[in-house]
Amino acid sequence: MNQSHLPLSIFLADEAETIRLGEELALTVKPGDCIALIGDLGAGKSTLARALIRAIADEDALEVPSPTFTIVQSYALRFPVAHLDLYRLSDVSELDELGIDEMLFDGVCLIEWPEMASSELPKDSTITLRLTHQGDGRVATIDAPPKQRARLERVLAIREFLDENGKKNASRRYFSGDAAYRTYELVRDANGQALLMDWQPPPRGPVIKDGKTYAEIVHLAREVKPFVAIQRFLGENDFTVPQILAQDLKRGILLLGDIGRDGVLDEEGAPIEERYLESVACLAALHETPAPGDITLADGATYEISPFDADAMKIETSLLLDWYLPHIRGEEIDESEKQSFFAVWDQLIEKLDDAEQGLLLRDFHSPNIIWQADKSGIQRVGIIDFQDAMIGPMAYDLASVIQDARVTISPELQARLMAHYLDIRRKNTDFDEKTFLKAFAIMAAQRNCKLVGIWVRLMKRDDKPHYMKHMPRTFSYLRSALEHPDLAPLRDWFESAGVDLHQQ
């Protein structure tokens, strides 16, 4: 038999290790997964099940009663969890009344004494976990379909990483997943709390131009090395970024210092002016910092930061053509209209030849700014999610925060933020304000053209219609950018295309 198809075998020396395995399983399961727990009385099934449910809830004291008499105990957590005990079932026909298929539609089933239902459980998503006594401990034997097994093996690889870096007894909890290939865990022990970044390379995706995928054309990071490189540059220049406590570049695992959750918005989701002002001051300081060349990593490897080149700029704006226009028209646009759009952008990109170039973080806006109340000056601005940074017109980042895609920044506040930034930059006699403002307008237009396409794509392709609430704000920002005289060609294109820029 192929070694990869053999069941996994894990020795559990005591109850603490059984709990640890339950917590790790909580990190692997996704809606649609079923865990079949097999073992004699006293084998530890209830201990493991309780640990798994409490870990998903992130509540160590959560009451998790045995479902022996109720048969099913349901939990409305990050995703629904159904805990079943089939010991008292007398016939497989009784399963129909339980509705396991419905439970698995958007949730997870955890089944003790699953033997009664073995023929009814989904073969492509059932993880079978058998607990048997061995000496003073137990052995967990786990058999799982390929997808579920791969997730479990990844979680166990992270266990090994944590053990090697002094976190053997730490608890692990799911924190977030900002991409299908990048997730975060909270790691807690007696020394405090850290964040673990688990970054697995994504599938390459379809080739769309010149042998490259969309991600390759726009220079999206595909591995953890860019994060490590940019973190090093920012940290060495006294900007506040998460400290890297431990790393395994080959496996794509980082242990990061936790810089908190306090952002730049108030409880109602409105911008806190002081924090936005400090954020643009932080950008001004970054823009006075010489751009990095190749960055040397701790292991001696080097990382070359990609340029924000014309191909990247244009293909991002094409999201408007590919998603937004077909959405409002009900049909695809013709090739001549596409070419006229790209011809306009060729003109605008040429106008960026004299733009101030440097490190642009790419997504410097409210979700990625963590306020550091215990620090002073620009170090109060904690920066995260910078792995996609490029070298290009630095005005892009100022546009991304002054015209925050997810927050309404009033025209008055936008003006105050711009004035604050310019006041700082004017202290440098080499700063060309007129050229910078031209680049700001072009970069704001470029970013907002991309965003109107992204909101529709998220709705239509990814079934996330709530992002459409950002559309009116995005168009208001786009209108503001188009007021600059150098943007007249793009303004004329929208008019000829019949696009209503006054979206409500």
DAMODA-V928428 format. One record per residue. N is the residue number from 0. RES is the residue in one letter. SS is DSSP state (H for helix, E for strand, L for the rest). PHI is phi as a letter, one per 20 degrees, with the letter a starting at -180 (none if undefined). D_FIRST is the distance of its C-alpha to the first C-alpha in Angstrom with 2 decimals. Layout:
# DAMODA-V928428
n=N res=RES ss=SS phi=PHI d_first=D_FIRST
n=N res=RES ss=SS phi=PHI d_first=D_FIRST
This chain:
# DAMODA-V928428
n=0 res=M ss=L phi=none d_first=0.00
n=1 res=N ss=L phi=f d_first=3.80
n=2 res=Q ss=H phi=g d_first=6.21
n=3 res=S ss=H phi=f d_first=8.48
n=4 res=H ss=H phi=e d_first=7.00
n=5 res=L ss=L phi=f d_first=7.28
n=6 res=P ss=L phi=f d_first=10.90
n=7 res=L ss=E phi=f d_first=13.64
n=8 res=S ss=E phi=c d_first=15.70
n=9 res=I ss=E phi=c d_first=19.38
n=10 res=F ss=E phi=e d_first=22.06
n=11 res=L ss=E phi=d d_first=25.39
n=12 res=A ss=L phi=f d_first=28.23
n=13 res=D ss=L phi=b d_first=30.93
n=14 res=E ss=H phi=f d_first=32.14
n=15 res=A ss=H phi=f d_first=32.67
n=16 res=E ss=H phi=f d_first=29.00
n=17 res=T ss=H phi=f d_first=28.21
n=18 res=I ss=H phi=f d_first=30.81
n=19 res=R ss=H phi=f d_first=29.41
n=20 res=L ss=H phi=f d_first=25.98
n=21 res=G ss=H phi=f d_first=27.91
n=22 res=E ss=H phi=f d_first=29.88
n=23 res=E ss=H phi=f d_first=26.88
n=24 res=L ss=H phi=f d_first=25.38
n=25 res=A ss=H phi=f d_first=28.82
n=26 res=L ss=H phi=e d_first=28.33
n=27 res=T ss=H phi=e d_first=25.13
n=28 res=V ss=L phi=f d_first=26.13
n=29 res=K ss=L phi=c d_first=28.04
n=30 res=P ss=L phi=g d_first=29.99
n=31 res=G ss=L phi=o d_first=27.86
n=32 res=D ss=L phi=e d_first=25.24
n=33 res=C ss=E phi=c d_first=24.87
n=34 res=I ss=E phi=d d_first=23.79
n=35 res=A ss=E phi=e d_first=23.15
n=36 res=L ss=E phi=e d_first=24.17
n=37 res=I ss=E phi=d d_first=23.31
n=38 res=G ss=L phi=r d_first=24.92
n=39 res=D ss=L phi=f d_first=27.82
n=40 res=L ss=L phi=g d_first=31.34
n=41 res=G ss=L phi=n d_first=31.85
n=42 res=A ss=L phi=f d_first=28.24
n=43 res=G ss=L phi=o d_first=29.31
n=44 res=K ss=H phi=f d_first=28.50
n=45 res=S ss=H phi=f d_first=32.06
n=46 res=T ss=H phi=f d_first=32.22
n=47 res=L ss=H phi=f d_first=29.18
n=48 res=A ss=H phi=f d_first=30.44
n=49 res=R ss=H phi=f d_first=33.91
n=50 res=A ss=H phi=f d_first=32.77
n=51 res=L ss=H phi=f d_first=30.80
n=52 res=I ss=H phi=f d_first=33.82
n=53 res=R ss=H phi=f d_first=36.31
n=54 res=A ss=H phi=f d_first=34.39
n=55 res=I ss=H phi=f d_first=34.36
n=56 res=A ss=H phi=f d_first=38.07
n=57 res=D ss=L phi=l d_first=38.66
n=58 res=E ss=L phi=b d_first=40.90
n=59 res=D ss=L phi=f d_first=40.19
n=60 res=A ss=L phi=e d_first=42.89
n=61 res=L ss=L phi=g d_first=41.85
n=62 res=E ss=L phi=f d_first=42.32
n=63 res=V ss=L phi=c d_first=39.09
n=64 res=P ss=L phi=f d_first=40.10
n=65 res=S ss=L phi=f d_first=37.75
n=66 res=P ss=L phi=e d_first=37.44
n=67 res=T ss=L phi=g d_first=37.49
n=68 res=F ss=L phi=e d_first=40.80
n=69 res=T ss=L phi=e d_first=40.84
n=70 res=I ss=L phi=m d_first=37.27
n=71 res=V ss=E phi=c d_first=37.05
n=72 res=Q ss=E phi=c d_first=38.25
n=73 res=S ss=E phi=d d_first=38.43
n=74 res=Y ss=E phi=c d_first=38.86
n=75 res=A ss=E phi=e d_first=40.30
n=76 res=L ss=L phi=d d_first=38.75
n=77 res=R ss=L phi=g d_first=37.59
n=78 res=F ss=L phi=b d_first=35.75
n=79 res=P ss=E phi=f d_first=36.15
n=80 res=V ss=E phi=c d_first=34.05
n=81 res=A ss=E phi=d d_first=34.02
n=82 res=H ss=E phi=d d_first=33.22
n=83 res=L ss=E phi=d d_first=32.77
n=84 res=D ss=E phi=c d_first=32.84
n=85 res=L ss=L phi=e d_first=32.19
n=86 res=Y ss=L phi=g d_first=33.06
n=87 res=R ss=L phi=e d_first=36.39
n=88 res=L ss=L phi=f d_first=35.27
n=89 res=S ss=L phi=d d_first=36.10
n=90 res=D ss=L phi=b d_first=34.70
n=91 res=V ss=H phi=f d_first=32.20
n=92 res=S ss=H phi=f d_first=35.19
n=93 res=E ss=H phi=f d_first=36.50
n=94 res=L ss=H phi=f d_first=33.81
n=95 res=D ss=H phi=g d_first=35.81
n=96 res=E ss=H phi=f d_first=38.65
n=97 res=L ss=H phi=f d_first=36.55
n=98 res=G ss=L phi=m d_first=35.58
n=99 res=I ss=H phi=f d_first=32.09
n=100 res=D ss=H phi=g d_first=31.75
n=101 res=E ss=H phi=f d_first=34.96
n=102 res=M ss=H phi=f d_first=33.87
n=103 res=L ss=H phi=e d_first=30.76
n=104 res=F ss=H phi=g d_first=32.87
n=105 res=D ss=H phi=c d_first=34.06
n=106 res=G ss=E phi=b d_first=32.68
n=107 res=V ss=E phi=d d_first=29.94
n=108 res=C ss=E phi=d d_first=29.39
n=109 res=L ss=E phi=d d_first=28.53
n=110 res=I ss=E phi=d d_first=28.14
n=111 res=E ss=E phi=e d_first=28.54
n=112 res=W ss=L phi=l d_first=27.91
n=113 res=P ss=H phi=e d_first=25.97
n=114 res=E ss=H phi=g d_first=25.00
n=115 res=M ss=H phi=f d_first=28.08
n=116 res=A ss=H phi=d d_first=27.01
n=117 res=S ss=L phi=g d_first=23.27
n=118 res=S ss=L phi=f d_first=23.92
n=119 res=E ss=L phi=d d_first=26.22
n=120 res=L ss=L phi=e d_first=24.33
n=121 res=P ss=L phi=f d_first=23.15
n=122 res=K ss=L phi=f d_first=19.43
n=123 res=D ss=L phi=e d_first=19.54
n=124 res=S ss=L phi=b d_first=21.30
n=125 res=T ss=E phi=d d_first=20.59
n=126 res=I ss=E phi=e d_first=19.28
n=127 res=T ss=E phi=e d_first=18.53
n=128 res=L ss=E phi=c d_first=19.71
n=129 res=R ss=E phi=d d_first=19.98
n=130 res=L ss=E phi=d d_first=22.52
n=131 res=T ss=E phi=c d_first=22.82
n=132 res=H ss=E phi=f d_first=25.46
n=133 res=Q ss=E phi=b d_first=24.78
n=134 res=G ss=L phi=m d_first=28.03
n=135 res=D ss=L phi=e d_first=30.43
n=136 res=G ss=E phi=c d_first=27.82
n=137 res=R ss=E phi=c d_first=24.88
n=138 res=V ss=E phi=d d_first=21.19
n=139 res=A ss=E phi=e d_first=20.09
n=140 res=T ss=E phi=d d_first=16.55
n=141 res=I ss=E phi=d d_first=16.08
n=142 res=D ss=E phi=d d_first=13.87
n=143 res=A ss=L phi=b d_first=15.31
n=144 res=P ss=L phi=f d_first=15.38
n=145 res=P ss=H phi=g d_first=15.13
n=146 res=K ss=H phi=f d_first=18.89
n=147 res=Q ss=H phi=f d_first=19.29
n=148 res=R ss=H phi=f d_first=16.39
n=149 res=A ss=H phi=f d_first=17.94
n=150 res=R ss=H phi=f d_first=21.26
n=151 res=L ss=H phi=f d_first=20.16
n=152 res=E ss=H phi=f d_first=18.61
n=153 res=R ss=H phi=f d_first=21.95
n=154 res=V ss=H phi=f d_first=23.96
n=155 res=L ss=H phi=f d_first=22.25
n=156 res=A ss=H phi=f d_first=22.96
n=157 res=I ss=H phi=f d_first=26.53
n=158 res=R ss=H phi=g d_first=26.58
n=159 res=E ss=H phi=f d_first=25.85
n=160 res=F ss=H phi=g d_first=28.59
n=161 res=L ss=H phi=f d_first=31.06
n=162 res=D ss=H phi=g d_first=30.40
n=163 res=E ss=H phi=f d_first=31.11
n=164 res=N ss=L phi=d d_first=34.31
n=165 res=G ss=L phi=m d_first=35.97
n=166 res=K ss=L phi=c d_first=34.85
n=167 res=K ss=L phi=f d_first=32.51
n=168 res=N ss=L phi=e d_first=34.53
n=169 res=A ss=L phi=f d_first=35.35
n=170 res=S ss=E phi=e d_first=34.90
n=171 res=R ss=E phi=c d_first=33.32
n=172 res=R ss=E phi=c d_first=34.52
n=173 res=Y ss=E phi=f d_first=34.04
n=174 res=F ss=E phi=d d_first=37.14
n=175 res=S ss=E phi=a d_first=36.95
n=176 res=G ss=E phi=c d_first=35.08
n=177 res=D ss=E phi=e d_first=37.42
n=178 res=A ss=E phi=a d_first=34.87
n=179 res=A ss=L phi=f d_first=31.47
n=180 res=Y ss=L phi=d d_first=30.07
n=181 res=R ss=E phi=c d_first=32.36
n=182 res=T ss=E phi=c d_first=32.68
n=183 res=Y ss=E phi=c d_first=34.65
n=184 res=E ss=E phi=c d_first=34.37
n=185 res=L ss=E phi=e d_first=37.21
n=186 res=V ss=E phi=d d_first=36.54
n=187 res=R ss=E phi=c d_first=39.06
n=188 res=D ss=E phi=b d_first=39.90
n=189 res=A ss=L phi=f d_first=43.11
n=190 res=N ss=L phi=e d_first=43.97
n=191 res=G ss=E phi=o d_first=44.08
n=192 res=Q ss=E phi=c d_first=42.10
n=193 res=A ss=E phi=c d_first=40.19
n=194 res=L ss=E phi=d d_first=38.28
n=195 res=L ss=E phi=d d_first=34.78
n=196 res=M ss=E phi=e d_first=34.09
n=197 res=D ss=E phi=d d_first=30.50
n=198 res=W ss=E phi=c d_first=30.59
n=199 res=Q ss=L phi=d d_first=27.63
n=200 res=P ss=L phi=g d_first=28.54
n=201 res=P ss=L phi=f d_first=29.17
n=202 res=P ss=L phi=g d_first=28.19
n=203 res=R ss=L phi=f d_first=30.75
n=204 res=G ss=L phi=n d_first=32.50
n=205 res=P ss=L phi=f d_first=34.46
n=206 res=V ss=E phi=f d_first=36.81
n=207 res=I ss=E phi=c d_first=40.37
n=208 res=K ss=E phi=a d_first=42.74
n=209 res=D ss=L phi=l d_first=42.86
n=210 res=G ss=L phi=m d_first=39.09
n=211 res=K ss=E phi=d d_first=38.82
n=212 res=T ss=E phi=e d_first=37.57
n=213 res=Y ss=H phi=g d_first=39.96
n=214 res=A ss=H phi=f d_first=38.50
n=215 res=E ss=H phi=f d_first=38.96
n=216 res=I ss=H phi=f d_first=42.50
n=217 res=V ss=L phi=e d_first=43.60
n=218 res=H ss=L phi=m d_first=41.85
n=219 res=L ss=L phi=f d_first=39.70
n=220 res=A ss=L phi=f d_first=37.65
n=221 res=R ss=L phi=d d_first=33.91
n=222 res=E ss=L phi=b d_first=32.98
n=223 res=V ss=L phi=f d_first=34.48
n=224 res=K ss=H phi=g d_first=36.52
n=225 res=P ss=H phi=g d_first=39.51
n=226 res=F ss=H phi=f d_first=39.93
n=227 res=V ss=H phi=f d_first=40.03
n=228 res=A ss=H phi=f d_first=42.51
n=229 res=I ss=H phi=f d_first=44.89
n=230 res=Q ss=H phi=g d_first=44.73
n=231 res=R ss=H phi=f d_first=45.83
n=232 res=F ss=H phi=f d_first=48.72
n=233 res=L ss=H phi=f d_first=49.98
n=234 res=G ss=H phi=f d_first=49.73
n=235 res=E ss=H phi=f d_first=51.57
n=236 res=N ss=L phi=d d_first=54.32
n=237 res=D ss=L phi=m d_first=54.80
n=238 res=F ss=L phi=e d_first=53.31
n=239 res=T ss=E phi=e d_first=51.50
n=240 res=V ss=E phi=c d_first=47.75
n=241 res=P ss=L phi=f d_first=44.86
n=242 res=Q ss=L phi=f d_first=44.32
n=243 res=I ss=E phi=e d_first=40.91
n=244 res=L ss=E phi=e d_first=40.06
n=245 res=A ss=E phi=b d_first=36.67
n=246 res=Q ss=E phi=b d_first=34.50
n=247 res=D ss=E phi=c d_first=31.20
n=248 res=L ss=L phi=f d_first=31.91
n=249 res=K ss=L phi=f d_first=28.57
n=250 res=R ss=L phi=e d_first=26.71
n=251 res=G ss=L phi=m d_first=29.69
n=252 res=I ss=E phi=c d_first=30.77
n=253 res=L ss=E phi=c d_first=34.43
n=254 res=L ss=E phi=d d_first=36.27
n=255 res=L ss=E phi=d d_first=39.73
n=256 res=G ss=E phi=f d_first=43.00
n=257 res=D ss=L phi=e d_first=43.98
n=258 res=I ss=L phi=e d_first=47.32
n=259 res=G ss=L phi=o d_first=47.90
n=260 res=R ss=L phi=c d_first=48.33
n=261 res=D ss=L phi=f d_first=52.06
n=262 res=G ss=L phi=d d_first=52.65
n=263 res=V ss=L phi=d d_first=55.73
n=264 res=L ss=E phi=d d_first=56.31
n=265 res=D ss=L phi=e d_first=58.24
n=266 res=E ss=L phi=f d_first=57.15
n=267 res=E ss=L phi=e d_first=58.24
n=268 res=G ss=L phi=n d_first=56.22
n=269 res=A ss=L phi=e d_first=59.35
n=270 res=P ss=E phi=f d_first=59.62
n=271 res=I ss=L phi=e d_first=61.12
n=272 res=E ss=H phi=g d_first=63.63
n=273 res=E ss=H phi=g d_first=63.73
n=274 res=R ss=H phi=f d_first=59.99
n=275 res=Y ss=H phi=f d_first=60.02
n=276 res=L ss=H phi=f d_first=62.98
n=277 res=E ss=H phi=f d_first=61.14
n=278 res=S ss=H phi=f d_first=58.10
n=279 res=V ss=H phi=f d_first=60.20
n=280 res=A ss=H phi=f d_first=61.82
n=281 res=C ss=H phi=f d_first=58.38
n=282 res=L ss=H phi=f d_first=57.76
n=283 res=A ss=H phi=g d_first=61.16
n=284 res=A ss=H phi=f d_first=60.23
n=285 res=L ss=H phi=f d_first=56.94
n=286 res=H ss=H phi=f d_first=58.89
n=287 res=E ss=L phi=e d_first=61.23
n=288 res=T ss=L phi=e d_first=58.32
n=289 res=P ss=L phi=g d_first=57.70
n=290 res=A ss=L phi=f d_first=54.57
n=291 res=P ss=L phi=f d_first=51.67
n=292 res=G ss=L phi=e d_first=50.55
n=293 res=D ss=L phi=f d_first=47.16
n=294 res=I ss=E phi=d d_first=45.87
n=295 res=T ss=E phi=e d_first=44.42
n=296 res=L ss=L phi=e d_first=41.62
n=297 res=A ss=L phi=f d_first=41.21
n=298 res=D ss=L phi=e d_first=38.56
n=299 res=G ss=L phi=n d_first=40.97
n=300 res=A ss=L phi=f d_first=39.39
n=301 res=T ss=E phi=d d_first=41.85
n=302 res=Y ss=E phi=c d_first=41.87
n=303 res=E ss=L phi=d d_first=44.22
n=304 res=I ss=L phi=f d_first=45.43
n=305 res=S ss=L phi=f d_first=45.47
n=306 res=P ss=E phi=e d_first=48.84
n=307 res=F ss=L phi=e d_first=49.81
n=308 res=D ss=L phi=e d_first=50.75
n=309 res=A ss=H phi=f d_first=52.27
n=310 res=D ss=H phi=f d_first=49.04
n=311 res=A ss=H phi=f d_first=47.59
n=312 res=M ss=H phi=f d_first=50.82
n=313 res=K ss=H phi=f d_first=51.21
n=314 res=I ss=H phi=f d_first=47.70
n=315 res=E ss=H phi=f d_first=47.95
n=316 res=T ss=H phi=f d_first=51.26
n=317 res=S ss=H phi=f d_first=49.79
n=318 res=L ss=H phi=f d_first=48.05
n=319 res=L ss=H phi=f d_first=51.52
n=320 res=L ss=H phi=f d_first=51.62
n=321 res=D ss=H phi=e d_first=48.12
n=322 res=W ss=H phi=c d_first=48.18
n=323 res=Y ss=H phi=f d_first=51.61
n=324 res=L ss=H phi=f d_first=53.90
n=325 res=P ss=H phi=f d_first=51.83
n=326 res=H ss=H phi=f d_first=51.70
n=327 res=I ss=H phi=e d_first=55.49
n=328 res=R ss=H phi=e d_first=56.32
n=329 res=G ss=L phi=m d_first=53.78
n=330 res=E ss=L phi=b d_first=52.97
n=331 res=E ss=L phi=f d_first=51.56
n=332 res=I ss=L phi=e d_first=54.11
n=333 res=D ss=L phi=e d_first=55.19
n=334 res=E ss=H phi=f d_first=54.55
n=335 res=S ss=H phi=f d_first=58.16
n=336 res=E ss=H phi=f d_first=58.12
n=337 res=K ss=H phi=f d_first=54.96
n=338 res=Q ss=H phi=f d_first=56.63
n=339 res=S ss=H phi=f d_first=59.78
n=340 res=F ss=H phi=f d_first=57.81
n=341 res=F ss=H phi=f d_first=56.05
n=342 res=A ss=H phi=f d_first=59.43
n=343 res=V ss=H phi=f d_first=60.81
n=344 res=W ss=H phi=f d_first=57.98
n=345 res=D ss=H phi=g d_first=58.56
n=346 res=Q ss=H phi=f d_first=62.10
n=347 res=L ss=H phi=f d_first=61.11
n=348 res=I ss=H phi=f d_first=58.52
n=349 res=E ss=H phi=f d_first=61.18
n=350 res=K ss=H phi=f d_first=63.40
n=351 res=L ss=H phi=e d_first=60.86
n=352 res=D ss=H phi=g d_first=61.59
n=353 res=D ss=H phi=e d_first=63.94
n=354 res=A ss=L phi=f d_first=61.79
n=355 res=E ss=L phi=f d_first=61.03
n=356 res=Q ss=E phi=d d_first=57.49
n=357 res=G ss=E phi=r d_first=55.21
n=358 res=L ss=E phi=f d_first=52.14
n=359 res=L ss=E phi=d d_first=51.55
n=360 res=L ss=L phi=f d_first=49.08
n=361 res=R ss=L phi=n d_first=48.54
n=362 res=D ss=L phi=c d_first=48.18
n=363 res=F ss=L phi=e d_first=50.96
n=364 res=H ss=L phi=b d_first=51.91
n=365 res=S ss=H phi=g d_first=51.97
n=366 res=P ss=H phi=f d_first=48.24
n=367 res=N ss=H phi=d d_first=47.74
n=368 res=I ss=E phi=d d_first=50.86
n=369 res=I ss=E phi=d d_first=50.69
n=370 res=W ss=E phi=f d_first=54.13
n=371 res=Q ss=L phi=d d_first=54.71
n=372 res=A ss=L phi=f d_first=57.77
n=373 res=D ss=L phi=e d_first=57.98
n=374 res=K ss=L phi=d d_first=58.42
n=375 res=S ss=L phi=c d_first=61.27
n=376 res=G ss=H phi=m d_first=61.96
n=377 res=I ss=H phi=f d_first=59.18
n=378 res=Q ss=H phi=f d_first=56.70
n=379 res=R ss=H phi=f d_first=56.94
n=380 res=V ss=E phi=e d_first=54.86
n=381 res=G ss=E phi=e d_first=51.16
n=382 res=I ss=E phi=d d_first=49.06
n=383 res=I ss=L phi=c d_first=45.42
n=384 res=D ss=L phi=l d_first=43.15
n=385 res=F ss=L phi=d d_first=44.47
n=386 res=Q ss=L phi=f d_first=41.35
n=387 res=D ss=L phi=e d_first=42.63
n=388 res=A ss=L phi=g d_first=45.96
n=389 res=M ss=E phi=c d_first=47.66
n=390 res=I ss=E phi=d d_first=50.85
n=391 res=G ss=E phi=a d_first=53.42
n=392 res=P ss=E phi=f d_first=56.54
n=393 res=M ss=L phi=f d_first=56.56
n=394 res=A ss=H phi=g d_first=58.64
n=395 res=Y ss=H phi=g d_first=55.39
n=396 res=D ss=H phi=f d_first=54.50
n=397 res=L ss=H phi=f d_first=58.02
n=398 res=A ss=H phi=f d_first=57.77
n=399 res=S ss=H phi=f d_first=54.47
n=400 res=V ss=H phi=e d_first=56.04
n=401 res=I ss=H phi=f d_first=59.58
n=402 res=Q ss=L phi=d d_first=58.20
n=403 res=D ss=L phi=f d_first=55.36
n=404 res=A ss=L phi=f d_first=53.17
n=405 res=R ss=L phi=d d_first=52.50
n=406 res=V ss=L phi=c d_first=55.91
n=407 res=T ss=L phi=f d_first=59.39
n=408 res=I ss=L phi=d d_first=61.40
n=409 res=S ss=L phi=f d_first=65.00
n=410 res=P ss=H phi=g d_first=67.04
n=411 res=E ss=H phi=f d_first=69.22
n=412 res=L ss=H phi=f d_first=66.33
n=413 res=Q ss=H phi=g d_first=64.86
n=414 res=A ss=H phi=f d_first=68.27
n=415 res=R ss=H phi=f d_first=68.45
n=416 res=L ss=H phi=f d_first=64.99
n=417 res=M ss=H phi=f d_first=65.87
n=418 res=A ss=H phi=f d_first=69.21
n=419 res=H ss=H phi=f d_first=67.62
n=420 res=Y ss=H phi=f d_first=65.16
n=421 res=L ss=H phi=f d_first=67.95
n=422 res=D ss=H phi=g d_first=70.29
n=423 res=I ss=H phi=f d_first=67.77
n=424 res=R ss=H phi=f d_first=67.01
n=425 res=R ss=L phi=f d_first=70.73
n=426 res=K ss=L phi=f d_first=71.19
n=427 res=N ss=L phi=e d_first=69.56
n=428 res=T ss=L phi=f d_first=72.23
n=429 res=D ss=L phi=e d_first=69.64
n=430 res=F ss=L phi=f d_first=68.17
n=431 res=D ss=L phi=d d_first=69.01
n=432 res=E ss=H phi=f d_first=69.21
n=433 res=K ss=H phi=f d_first=70.04
n=434 res=T ss=H phi=f d_first=67.10
n=435 res=F ss=H phi=f d_first=64.79
n=436 res=L ss=H phi=f d_first=65.96
n=437 res=K ss=H phi=f d_first=65.40
n=438 res=A ss=H phi=f d_first=61.82
n=439 res=F ss=H phi=g d_first=61.39
n=440 res=A ss=H phi=f d_first=62.49
n=441 res=I ss=H phi=f d_first=60.24
n=442 res=M ss=H phi=f d_first=57.17
n=443 res=A ss=H phi=f d_first=57.96
n=444 res=A ss=H phi=f d_first=58.24
n=445 res=Q ss=H phi=f d_first=55.00
n=446 res=R ss=H phi=f d_first=53.08
n=447 res=N ss=H phi=f d_first=54.61
n=448 res=C ss=H phi=f d_first=54.00
n=449 res=K ss=H phi=f d_first=50.31
n=450 res=L ss=H phi=f d_first=50.38
n=451 res=V ss=H phi=f d_first=52.02
n=452 res=G ss=H phi=f d_first=49.16
n=453 res=I ss=H phi=f d_first=46.52
n=454 res=W ss=H phi=f d_first=48.06
n=455 res=V ss=H phi=f d_first=47.84
n=456 res=R ss=H phi=f d_first=44.29
n=457 res=L ss=H phi=f d_first=43.22
n=458 res=M ss=H phi=f d_first=44.94
n=459 res=K ss=H phi=e d_first=43.81
n=460 res=R ss=L phi=e d_first=40.33
n=461 res=D ss=L phi=d d_first=39.15
n=462 res=D ss=L phi=l d_first=41.09
n=463 res=K ss=L phi=c d_first=43.06
n=464 res=P ss=H phi=f d_first=46.66
n=465 res=H ss=H phi=f d_first=48.14
n=466 res=Y ss=H phi=f d_first=48.20
n=467 res=M ss=H phi=f d_first=50.95
n=468 res=K ss=H phi=f d_first=53.36
n=469 res=H ss=H phi=e d_first=53.48
n=470 res=M ss=H phi=f d_first=54.80
n=471 res=P ss=H phi=g d_first=58.55
n=472 res=R ss=H phi=f d_first=58.36
n=473 res=T ss=H phi=f d_first=56.54
n=474 res=F ss=H phi=f d_first=59.25
n=475 res=S ss=H phi=f d_first=61.96
n=476 res=Y ss=H phi=f d_first=60.52
n=477 res=L ss=H phi=f d_first=60.29
n=478 res=R ss=H phi=g d_first=63.92
n=479 res=S ss=H phi=f d_first=64.95
n=480 res=A ss=H phi=f d_first=63.26
n=481 res=L ss=H phi=f d_first=64.87
n=482 res=E ss=L phi=f d_first=68.32
n=483 res=H ss=L phi=f d_first=68.19
n=484 res=P ss=H phi=g d_first=70.28
n=485 res=D ss=H phi=f d_first=67.61
n=486 res=L ss=H phi=e d_first=65.35
n=487 res=A ss=H phi=g d_first=67.89
n=488 res=P ss=H phi=f d_first=65.82
n=489 res=L ss=H phi=f d_first=62.88
n=490 res=R ss=H phi=f d_first=65.28
n=491 res=D ss=H phi=f d_first=66.81
n=492 res=W ss=H phi=f d_first=63.41
n=493 res=F ss=H phi=f d_first=62.59
n=494 res=E ss=H phi=f d_first=66.01
n=495 res=S ss=H phi=f d_first=65.59
n=496 res=A ss=L phi=e d_first=62.16
n=497 res=G ss=L phi=m d_first=63.74
n=498 res=V ss=L phi=e d_first=61.57
n=499 res=D ss=L phi=f d_first=63.28
n=500 res=L ss=L phi=f d_first=62.94
n=501 res=H ss=L phi=d d_first=64.44
n=502 res=Q ss=L phi=f d_first=61.36
n=503 res=Q ss=L phi=d d_first=61.95
